[in-house]
Amino acid sequence: MAGEVEKGLNVLGYTLPEVGKPLGSYVQSVRSGNLLFISGKLPKENGKIKHIGKVGREVTVEQGLEAARLAALGVLATAKQAVEDLDRVRRVVQLTGYVAAAPGFHDAFQIMEGASEVFLKAYGERGKHTRFVMGVAELPLNACLQLQAILEVE
């Protein structure tokens, strides 16, 4: 059953993906008190990574923004799996983003706006968060982006 937050996302045209299995010896999320730590999410659509390669070379800025939105939806799908209803998220605390950047691409922070936008649209004031973004040489499975999050939950 979809809560208000998920219904709002659907109205905006966003659909939560299925939460896949971890690629290694870790779990998708861990709750400690009221904090929910979400493992790194890659930009997936229909279970497959979308936008392979480096932003500024194989991946355009527009595609990078879409990748960030897809990874944010992956975070939300994982949160729903953990707490059953996205309405139980009190606050988006922090996003950490890694952008596979081609040499000379210095705007990784702009790419993460795609993810920030999803959380702000989903939660309004509760979606405002701190953020750390880093351009990196390589990411798992040659994805152009990876996103992790810390959420405060009921």
SULLIN-V443393 format. One record per residue. N is the residue number from 1. RES is the residue in three letters. PSI is psi in whole degrees, -180 to 180 (999 if undefined). OMEGA is omega as a letter, one per 30 degrees, with the letter a starting at -180 (none if undefined). Layout:
N_RES_PSI_OMEGA, N_RES_PSI_OMEGA
//
This chain:
1_MET_129_a, 2_ALA_132_l, 3_GLY_-174_a, 4_GLU_-42_a, 5_VAL_-47_a, 6_GLU_-38_l, 7_LYS_-41_l, 8_GLY_-41_l, 9_LEU_-41_l, 10_ASN_-40_l, 11_VAL_-36_l, 12_LEU_-4_l, 13_GLY_8_l, 14_TYR_137_l, 15_THR_133_l, 16_LEU_133_l, 17_PRO_169_l, 18_GLU_146_l, 19_VAL_118_a, 20_GLY_-180_l, 21_LYS_148_l, 22_PRO_151_a, 23_LEU_0_a, 24_GLY_-155_a, 25_SER_66_l, 26_TYR_174_l, 27_VAL_162_a, 28_GLN_-33_a, 29_SER_157_l, 30_VAL_132_l, 31_ARG_133_l, 32_SER_108_a, 33_GLY_-126_l, 34_ASN_9_l, 35_LEU_136_l, 36_LEU_118_a, 37_PHE_122_a, 38_ILE_127_l, 39_SER_162_a, 40_GLY_132_l, 41_LYS_136_l, 42_LEU_160_l, 43_PRO_100_a, 44_LYS_144_l, 45_GLU_126_a, 46_ASN_39_l, 47_GLY_1_a, 48_LYS_146_l, 49_ILE_133_l, 50_LYS_138_l, 51_HIS_81_l, 52_ILE_141_l, 53_GLY_-162_a, 54_LYS_137_l, 55_VAL_134_a, 56_GLY_-4_l, 57_ARG_-84_a, 58_GLU_-23_a, 59_VAL_128_l, 60_THR_167_l, 61_VAL_-43_l, 62_GLU_-41_l, 63_GLN_-36_l, 64_GLY_-41_l, 65_LEU_-42_l, 66_GLU_-41_l, 67_ALA_-42_l, 68_ALA_-40_l, 69_ARG_-43_l, 70_LEU_-42_l, 71_ALA_-38_l, 72_ALA_-40_l, 73_LEU_-34_l, 74_GLY_-39_l, 75_VAL_-47_a, 76_LEU_-38_l, 77_ALA_-40_l, 78_THR_-40_l, 79_ALA_-42_l, 80_LYS_-42_l, 81_GLN_-37_a, 82_ALA_-40_a, 83_VAL_3_l, 84_GLU_-23_a, 85_ASP_125_a, 86_LEU_-17_l, 87_ASP_-16_l, 88_ARG_-4_l, 89_VAL_118_a, 90_ARG_-35_a, 91_ARG_140_l, 92_VAL_115_a, 93_VAL_-53_a, 94_GLN_142_l, 95_LEU_138_l, 96_THR_122_a, 97_GLY_140_l, 98_TYR_125_a, 99_VAL_122_l, 100_ALA_110_a, 101_ALA_135_l, 102_ALA_152_l, 103_PRO_132_l, 104_GLY_-10_l, 105_PHE_113_a, 106_HIS_14_a, 107_ASP_37_l, 108_ALA_-35_a, 109_PHE_-34_l, 110_GLN_-37_a, 111_ILE_-39_a, 112_MET_-11_l, 113_GLU_-30_l, 114_GLY_-41_l, 115_ALA_-47_a, 116_SER_-40_a, 117_GLU_-42_l, 118_VAL_-46_a, 119_PHE_-37_l, 120_LEU_-40_l, 121_LYS_-36_a, 122_ALA_-39_a, 123_TYR_-2_a, 124_GLY_-132_a, 125_GLU_-37_l, 126_ARG_-16_a, 127_GLY_-8_l, 128_LYS_136_a, 129_HIS_165_l, 130_THR_161_a, 131_ARG_142_l, 132_PHE_130_a, 133_VAL_138_l, 134_MET_136_l, 135_GLY_132_a, 136_VAL_165_a, 137_ALA_-39_a, 138_GLU_150_l, 139_LEU_162_a, 140_PRO_139_l, 141_LEU_23_l, 142_ASN_24_l, 143_ALA_153_a, 144_CYS_-9_a, 145_LEU_150_l, 146_GLN_138_a, 147_LEU_134_l, 148_GLN_161_a, 149_ALA_155_l, 150_ILE_126_a, 151_LEU_146_l, 152_GLU_130_a, 153_VAL_161_l, 154_GLU_999_none
//
